[in-house]
């Protein structure tokens, strides 16, 4: 039985899973960082290393002799995180996290002068100017995924184009953008996800007892591997992930990039366009609905359509499917029950706006909508969404970036392509909600919501 490891280095810890060729998860292991590290704009790379080794060692212990059936391992991590290393390929500073605000002044200054610069390049400039003691030993900046590949192989400095996208890599033309050449030389060479870059090193073999013959495969960022894990496997498959925010991503032949959409590249001549909204399910806990969630769900199930409107944006500013830094949410309901029901509708209306923009402005195909995230499994909410979107809502299967990384590993060493691996390893749940009983009423309410959204803000 061929086995594949997916390794996910997240903000909160490390997770590793072992999957067989059919997508059944055989082993799952994880470690968690302490709260101080989780909330820090910088993270200690030595803790990363210790956590990865702990997870891999636990996997080897659980698999026993079956570990010899592991063909490959692939990796995933956050996008926008960088680590400076020296010529000995050792970190010379902490990992500068994706949410680290250092460098913002450089970013703003360069953009105001009309110069293109990515937020990651701004962090590089900050490091070079503000951390001169460490900068004198600088050789390269590598992304979090690149660090995992280096750790596993012991020698390879190479990046996947998914991780390099936010550093200014042009995935449409497979080259770096026309930015400062000196900045470009500070990043690794780039290859496509699924490329085999070597075997597990002798050192990793000794520390984890995993076989050296395991192939190390370039992965993708956690947003992409999380998407792959949901069951999306062909053009026209889309996924809405409703967690704290709402993230929409799909498989399309169209490359899309504007002020709210951007596209990751899929290795099989497809694109993964999408975007992230500031609304999602954060409002549910923010307003205390989670304390009596069953009660509010039952109200929504029995009443179906709210009498008023609620755009449940917590804070100010929206980035998808439109960009407005000053927009605020609104709630025109007069009870907690109606506010909850109208809030679920409001999120679904924004979701519909995003999919309509994709279809009308770019002509993309939307056949299936998979639903992921904690709130994305709410059956009452999914019935509302199916009516509003006029599409079936399919509950996602083995959600998780680590599983998506395992699919990439299998695509490189067992299946013919990433699409082939995705289809064969898909573990979609049986729950498919397809209900259009109130679609005409929601069509009318959707138009009213859009007018209200425009007029209120």
C-alpha positions in Angstrom: 0.0 0.0 0.0 1.7 3.2 -1.1 1.7 6.0 1.5 2.3 9.8 1.3 3.0 12.4 4.0 1.6 15.9 4.0 3.4 18.3 6.4 1.8 21.6 7.4 3.7 24.3 9.2 1.0 26.6 10.5 1.0 29.8 12.6 -0.2 27.7 15.6 1.8 24.5 15.2 2.8 21.6 13.0 0.6 18.9 11.6 1.5 15.8 9.7 -0.7 13.2 8.1 -0.2 10.0 6.3 -2.6 9.1 3.5 -2.9 6.1 1.3 -3.5 6.3 -2.5 -7.3 6.3 -1.9 -7.2 9.3 0.4 -7.8 7.5 3.7 -5.8 9.1 6.5 -3.8 6.4 8.3 -2.0 8.6 10.8 -2.4 12.2 12.0 0.0 13.9 14.4 0.4 17.5 15.5 2.1 19.8 17.9 1.1 23.3 19.1 3.2 26.3 19.8 2.8 28.3 23.0 0.5 31.3 23.0 3.3 33.8 23.0 4.8 32.4 19.9 1.5 32.0 18.2 0.7 35.7 18.7 4.2 36.9 17.8 5.0 38.7 14.5 8.3 36.7 14.6 8.7 33.0 15.3 11.7 31.0 16.5 12.8 28.7 13.6 14.5 26.3 16.0 11.0 25.6 17.5 9.7 25.0 14.0 12.5 22.4 13.5 11.9 20.7 16.8 8.2 20.5 16.1 8.7 19.1 12.6 11.0 16.4 13.9 8.6 15.5 16.8 5.7 15.1 14.3 7.8 13.0 11.9 9.2 10.8 14.6 5.7 10.2 16.0 4.5 9.2 12.5 7.4 6.7 12.2 6.6 5.2 15.6 2.9 4.7 14.7 3.6 3.3 11.3 6.2 0.8 12.5 7.3 -1.3 9.5 4.7 0.2 7.3 6.8 3.4 7.1 8.8 1.6 4.4 5.8 2.0 2.1 6.0 5.8 2.2 6.8 7.0 -1.3 7.0 10.8 -0.8 6.4 13.8 1.4 5.2 17.3 0.5 4.9 20.5 2.5 2.7 23.5 3.0 2.8 26.6 5.1 1.7 30.2 5.3 2.3 32.6 2.4 4.1 35.9 3.1 6.4 34.5 5.8 10.2 34.8 5.1 13.4 33.6 6.8 16.9 35.1 6.3 19.7 32.5 6.0 23.4 32.6 5.6 25.7 30.8 3.1 25.8 27.8 5.5 22.0 27.6 4.9 21.4 28.4 8.6 18.8 31.0 9.8 20.3 34.2 11.0 17.1 35.7 12.4 13.6 34.7 13.4 11.0 33.9 10.8 9.4 37.2 9.8 5.7 36.3 9.8 3.1 37.1 7.1 1.3 39.5 9.5 4.4 41.3 10.6 3.9 45.0 10.1 7.6 45.8 9.9 8.4 47.3 6.5 5.0 49.0 6.1 6.7 52.4 6.0 9.0 51.2 3.2 6.0 49.8 1.3 4.1 53.0 1.6 7.0 55.2 0.6 7.9 53.1 -2.5 4.2 52.9 -3.6 3.8 56.7 -3.2 6.8 57.2 -5.4 5.2 55.1 -8.1 7.5 52.1 -7.6 6.1 48.5 -7.6 7.0 46.7 -4.4 5.5 43.7 -2.7 4.9 43.6 1.1 7.5 40.9 1.3 10.1 43.2 -0.5 9.2 45.9 2.0 10.1 43.5 4.9 13.4 42.7 3.1 14.2 46.5 3.0 13.3 46.8 6.6 15.6 43.9 7.5 18.5 45.3 5.5 18.2 48.8 7.0 17.1 48.0 10.5 18.9 44.7 11.3 22.4 45.5 9.9 24.2 43.2 12.4 22.4 40.2 11.0 22.2 41.5 7.5 26.0 41.3 7.0 25.7 37.5 7.0 22.7 37.4 4.7 22.7 35.1 1.7 19.0 34.5 0.9 15.5 35.0 2.1 13.5 31.8 1.9 9.8 31.3 2.4 8.3 29.0 5.0 7.7 26.2 2.5 11.3 26.6 1.3 12.6 26.2 4.8 10.7 22.9 5.2 12.2 21.6 1.9 15.7 22.7 3.1 15.1 21.0 6.5 14.0 17.7 4.9 16.7 17.5 2.2 19.5 19.2 4.1 20.7 21.0 1.0 18.0 22.2 -1.4 17.3 25.9 -1.7 14.3 26.1 -4.0 10.9 27.6 -3.9 7.5 26.6 -5.4 5.8 29.4 -7.5 2.9 29.3 -5.1 5.0 30.5 -2.2 6.9 33.0 -4.4 3.8 34.7 -5.8 3.7 37.3 -3.0 7.4 37.9 -3.3 6.8 39.3 -6.8 7.0 36.1 -9.0 4.9 36.4 -12.1 3.1 33.0 -12.4 1.6 34.0 -15.7 4.9 34.4 -17.5 7.0 32.2 -15.1 9.5 34.9 -14.2 10.1 37.6 -11.6 8.3 40.9 -12.0 10.2 43.9 -13.2 11.4 44.9 -9.7 14.8 45.7 -8.2 17.2 43.1 -9.6 19.1 43.1 -6.3 16.0 42.1 -4.5 15.3 39.2 -6.9 18.7 37.7 -6.3 17.9 37.4 -2.6 15.2 34.8 -3.3 15.6 31.1 -4.3 15.1 29.7 -7.8 11.5 28.7 -8.5 10.0 25.5 -9.7 6.4 24.1 -10.0 4.6 22.4 -7.1 4.9 18.6 -7.5 8.5 18.8 -8.6 10.7 16.2 -6.8 13.8 18.0 -5.4 15.6 15.1 -3.6 15.3 12.5 -0.8 15.1 12.8 2.9 18.5 13.6 4.3 20.6 11.2 6.4 20.2 13.6 9.3 16.4 13.4 9.1 16.6 9.7 8.8 18.7 9.5 12.0 16.4 11.8 14.0 13.0 10.5 12.9 13.8 6.9 11.7 12.0 7.6 8.4 13.6 5.9 5.4 16.0 8.0 3.3 14.4 6.8 0.1 11.3 9.0 0.7 11.1 11.7 -2.1 10.7 15.3 -1.1 8.2 17.1 -3.3 7.6 20.9 -3.6 4.2 21.9 -2.2 2.0 25.0 -2.2 0.9 27.6 0.3 -1.7 26.5 2.9 -4.5 28.4 1.1 -3.9 26.3 -2.0 -3.4 22.9 -0.2 -6.5 23.6 1.9 -8.4 24.1 -1.3 -7.1 20.9 -2.8 -8.1 19.0 0.3 -11.8 19.9 -0.1 -12.6 17.7 -3.1 -12.3 20.3 -5.9 -10.7 18.4 -8.7 -11.8 19.7 -12.1 -12.6 22.9 -13.9 -15.8 24.4 -12.6 -15.3 23.2 -9.0 -15.3 26.0 -6.5 -15.0 26.1 -2.7 -16.2 28.6 -0.2 -14.5 28.4 3.2 -16.4 30.1 5.9 -14.3 30.5 9.0 -13.4 33.8 10.6 -13.4 35.2 7.1 -14.9 33.9 3.8 -12.4 32.6 1.2 -13.5 31.6 -2.3 -11.3 29.7 -4.7 -11.9 27.6 -7.8 -10.5 25.8 -10.7 -10.7 27.6 -14.0 -9.0 28.0 -17.4 -9.1 31.8 -17.0 -6.3 33.7 -15.3 -7.9 36.5 -13.2 -6.2 39.4 -11.6 -7.7 42.7 -10.6 -8.1 44.8 -7.4 -10.0 42.1 -5.6 -9.2 38.8 -7.4 -5.9 37.1 -7.9 -4.9 33.7 -9.3 -2.6 30.9 -8.1 -1.3 28.6 -10.8 -2.3 25.0 -10.9 0.4 22.6 -12.3 -2.1 21.0 -14.7 -2.7 24.0 -17.0 -5.4 25.5 -14.8 -5.7 28.5 -12.6 -7.0 28.9 -9.0 -8.6 32.3 -8.9 -10.3 33.6 -5.8 -10.2 36.1 -3.0 -10.9 36.6 0.7 -13.7 38.7 2.2 -13.5 40.3 5.6 -16.9 38.9 6.5 -17.4 35.2 7.3 -18.5 33.8 10.7 -16.6 36.1 13.0 -19.8 38.0 13.7 -21.4 34.8 15.2 -19.1 34.8 18.2 -18.6 38.6 18.2 -22.3 39.2 18.9 -22.7 36.2 21.2 -24.8 34.0 18.9 -22.5 31.0 19.6 -23.7 30.8 23.2 -27.1 29.6 22.0 -26.3 28.4 18.5 -28.7 25.5 18.5 -31.5 27.9 19.5 -30.7 30.4 16.7 -30.3 27.7 14.1 -33.7 26.3 15.0 -35.2 29.7 14.6 -33.6 30.1 11.2 -34.8 26.6 10.2 -38.4 27.4 11.1 -38.6 31.0 9.8 -36.5 30.6 6.6 -36.4 34.2 5.3 -35.6 37.2 7.5 -37.9 40.2 7.4 -35.0 42.7 7.3 -31.3 43.0 6.3 -28.0 42.4 8.1 -24.6 42.9 6.6 -22.5 41.4 9.4 -19.2 43.1 8.9 -17.2 43.3 12.1 -15.0 46.4 12.0 -14.5 48.5 9.0 -13.4 47.8 5.4 -14.0 45.2 2.8 -11.6 43.6 0.3 -13.7 41.1 -1.6 -15.8 40.9 -3.8 -15.3 44.7 -3.8 -12.7 46.9 -2.3 -13.8 49.7 0.1 -11.6 50.6 3.1 -14.4 52.7 4.7 -17.4 50.5 4.4 -19.2 49.5 7.6 -21.7 46.8 8.4 -25.4 47.4 9.1 -28.2 45.6 10.9 -31.8 46.6 10.3 -33.4 43.8 12.3 -35.2 44.3 15.6 -34.4 41.0 17.4 -31.5 38.7 18.1 -33.2 35.9 16.2 -33.9 38.0 13.1 -30.3 39.4 13.3 -28.9 35.9 13.2 -31.0 34.7 10.3 -30.5 38.0 8.3 -26.7 37.7 9.1 -26.5 34.3 7.4 -28.4 35.7 4.4 -26.0 38.7 4.3 -22.9 36.5 4.1 -24.6 34.4 1.3 -25.5 37.6 -0.6 -21.8 38.7 -0.5 -20.9 35.1 -1.7 -23.3 35.4 -4.6 -21.9 38.8 -5.5 -18.4 37.2 -5.8 -19.6 34.3 -7.9 -21.6 36.6 -10.2 -18.6 38.8 -10.7 -16.6 35.7 -11.7 -19.2 34.6 -14.2 -20.2 37.9 -15.7 -16.9 39.8 -15.7 -14.6 36.9 -16.6 -16.8 34.1 -18.0 -15.6 31.4 -15.6 -17.5 28.2 -15.2 -19.1 27.5 -11.8 -20.6 24.0 -11.6 -20.1 22.8 -8.1 -19.7 24.7 -4.8 -17.9 22.8 -2.0 -18.4 24.2 1.5 -15.5 24.1 4.0 -14.7 25.7 7.3 -16.5 25.3 10.7 -19.4 27.5 9.7 -19.4 26.0 6.2 -20.8 22.8 7.6 -23.9 24.4 9.1 -26.8 22.7 7.3 -29.3 25.5 8.0 -26.9 28.0 6.6 -26.2 25.8 3.6 -29.9 25.6 2.7 -30.0 29.4 2.7 -26.9 29.6 0.6 -28.2 27.0 -1.9 -31.4 29.1 -2.4 -29.5 32.3 -2.8 -26.7 30.9 -5.0 -29.1 28.6 -6.9 -26.4 25.9 -6.7 -26.0 22.7 -4.8 -23.8 23.0 -1.7 -21.4 20.1 -1.2 -19.9 19.4 2.2 -16.1 19.2 1.8 -14.3 16.0 2.7 -10.8 15.7 4.3 -10.3 19.4 5.0 -6.9 20.5 6.0 -3.7 21.8 4.4 -1.7 18.7 5.4 -4.0 16.4 3.4 -3.7 18.7 0.4 0.1 18.4 0.7 -0.3 14.6 0.8 -2.3 14.8 -2.5 0.6 16.8 -4.1 3.1 14.2 -2.8 1.0 11.4 -4.4 0.8 13.4 -7.7 4.5 13.3 -8.0 5.3 9.7 -7.2 2.1 7.6 -7.8 -0.4 9.4 -10.0 0.1 11.0 -13.5 -1.0 14.5 -12.4 -2.3 16.6 -9.6 -5.8 16.4 -11.1 -5.5 12.6 -11.2 -4.4 12.5 -7.6 -7.2 14.9 -6.5 -9.9 12.8 -8.2 -8.7 9.5 -6.8 -8.0 10.7 -3.2 -11.2 12.8 -2.9 -13.0 12.0 0.3 -16.1 14.2 -0.3 -18.8 13.7 2.3 -22.3 12.5 1.2 -24.0 15.7 2.4 -25.2 17.6 -0.6 -27.8 20.3 0.0 -29.7 21.4 -3.0 -32.8 23.4 -2.2 -34.4 26.2 -4.4 -37.8 26.5 -2.7 -37.3 30.2 -1.9 -34.9 31.2 -4.7 -37.4 33.7 -6.3 -38.0 35.4 -3.0 -34.2 35.5 -2.4 -33.6 36.9 -5.9 -35.8 39.9 -5.0 -34.2 40.3 -1.6 -30.7 40.0 -3.1 -31.4 43.0 -5.4 -32.7 45.0 -2.4 -29.6 44.1 -0.4 -27.2 45.3 -3.1 -29.1 48.6 -3.3 -29.0 49.0 0.4 -25.3 48.2 0.5 -24.6 50.9 -2.1 -26.9 53.5 -0.6 -25.9 52.9 3.1 -22.2 53.3 2.4 
